[in-house]
Amino acid sequence: MTIYKLKNWRDERGSELDRAKALLLNKNNSLAEINKQTKIPYQSLRNYRVNIDKLKDASWKRVNVLSQLYDIYEISKNMSQDDVKDLQSTIHDLFKDLHEDYVDDVMSDEQDRAMNTIISQMEQIITSDPNAIYKIYRALNNHLYI
């Protein structure tokens, strides 16, 4: 049986392991602060920083939490809370327009409901994902209108 791997836009940022390594290798990131936020023992973080290859043997949970913290640091360096709030509002408005477009006389009521359910799910996924919000924010700031 062939397993099809979806092309994931998140892959362009590197794997979770890549992002966890980047977090720890950046000397501007305090190990004490990382320890406080992740609850990973300070000594373990220090050992990883000294020998980053040891991170390959860490649990997936540790790598995942370090990767998430990397994402948070990257986003918070580039977006304010107001930026996030404003962009989420803009995206909600776009989806509101999509909802209104799919209530018409062409499709049946059942098809309208089905399409609006799909649109609602897309809206929820996009507006609740900080990485998606950040990617859209960067695109808008680079004048790549999507």
C-alpha positions in Angstrom: 0.0 0.0 0.0 1.4 3.4 -1.0 1.1 6.2 1.5 0.7 9.6 0.0 2.4 12.4 1.9 0.7 15.7 1.7 2.8 18.7 0.8 2.6 20.7 4.0 3.2 24.4 4.1 4.7 24.0 7.5 7.6 21.9 6.1 9.2 25.1 4.7 10.0 26.2 8.2 11.9 22.9 8.9 11.0 20.0 11.0 10.1 20.2 14.7 13.6 18.9 15.4 15.1 21.7 13.3 13.1 24.4 15.1 13.9 22.9 18.5 17.6 23.0 17.7 17.3 26.6 16.4 15.7 27.6 19.7 18.4 26.1 21.8 21.4 27.2 19.6 20.3 30.8 19.7 22.3 32.2 22.6 19.9 35.1 22.9 17.3 32.6 24.2 17.8 32.2 27.9 17.9 28.6 29.1 16.4 29.7 32.4 13.4 31.2 30.5 13.1 28.1 28.3 13.1 26.0 31.4 10.5 28.1 33.0 8.2 27.9 30.0 8.7 24.3 29.1 9.4 22.7 32.5 12.3 20.8 30.8 15.1 20.6 33.4 17.7 23.4 33.1 20.6 20.8 33.0 19.0 18.9 30.2 18.6 22.2 28.2 22.2 23.0 28.9 23.3 19.5 27.8 21.4 19.9 24.5 22.9 23.3 23.9 26.4 21.9 24.4 25.8 18.9 22.3 22.8 19.6 20.1 22.9 16.1 18.6 21.6 14.7 21.9 18.3 16.4 21.1 17.8 13.6 18.5 17.4 11.2 21.4 15.0 13.3 23.3 11.3 12.4 23.6 9.0 13.6 20.9 7.1 15.5 23.6 10.3 17.5 24.5 11.1 18.2 20.9 7.5 19.3 20.2 7.3 21.7 23.1 10.7 23.2 22.2 9.5 23.6 18.6 6.3 25.3 19.7 8.3 27.7 21.9 10.5 28.5 18.9 7.3 29.3 16.9 6.0 31.5 19.8 9.3 33.4 20.0 9.4 33.9 16.2 5.8 35.2 16.0 6.1 37.4 19.1 9.3 39.0 17.7 7.4 40.0 14.5 3.8 40.5 15.4 2.2 42.4 18.2 -1.0 41.3 19.9 -2.8 44.1 18.1 -1.5 42.8 14.8 -2.9 39.3 15.6 -6.2 40.7 16.7 -6.5 43.0 13.6 -5.6 40.2 11.2 -8.0 37.7 12.8 -10.7 40.3 12.4 -9.9 40.8 8.7 -9.9 37.0 8.1 -13.2 36.7 9.9 -14.6 39.4 7.6 -13.4 37.5 4.6 -15.0 34.3 5.7 -18.2 36.2 6.5 -18.3 37.3 2.9 -17.7 33.7 1.8 -20.6 32.5 3.9 -22.9 35.1 2.3 -21.7 34.1 -1.2 -22.7 30.5 -0.6 -26.3 31.2 0.3 -28.0 31.6 -3.0 -30.7 30.3 -5.3 -28.3 28.2 -7.4 -27.5 25.5 -4.9 -29.9 23.6 -2.8 -30.3 24.5 0.9 -28.5 21.2 1.8 -25.6 22.2 -0.5 -25.5 25.7 1.0 -25.4 24.2 4.5 -22.6 21.7 3.5 -20.5 24.5 1.9 -21.0 26.8 4.9 -19.9 24.0 7.3 -16.7 23.6 5.2 -16.1 27.3 5.3 -16.7 27.4 9.0 -14.2 24.7 9.6 -11.6 26.4 7.4 -12.1 29.7 9.3 -11.7 27.9 12.6 -8.5 26.2 11.5 -6.9 29.3 10.1 -7.8 31.8 12.8 -6.8 29.5 15.6 -3.4 28.5 14.2 -0.7 31.1 15.2 1.6 29.8 12.4 -1.1 30.3 9.8 -1.9 33.8 11.1 1.8 34.6 11.0 2.3 33.3 7.5 -0.7 35.3 6.2 0.6 38.4 8.1 4.1 38.0 6.4 2.4 37.6 3.0 0.4 40.7 3.5 3.4 42.7 4.7 5.3 41.5 1.6 2.4 42.6 -0.6 1.7 39.1 -1.7 -2.1 39.3 -1.6 -3.7 35.9 -1.3 
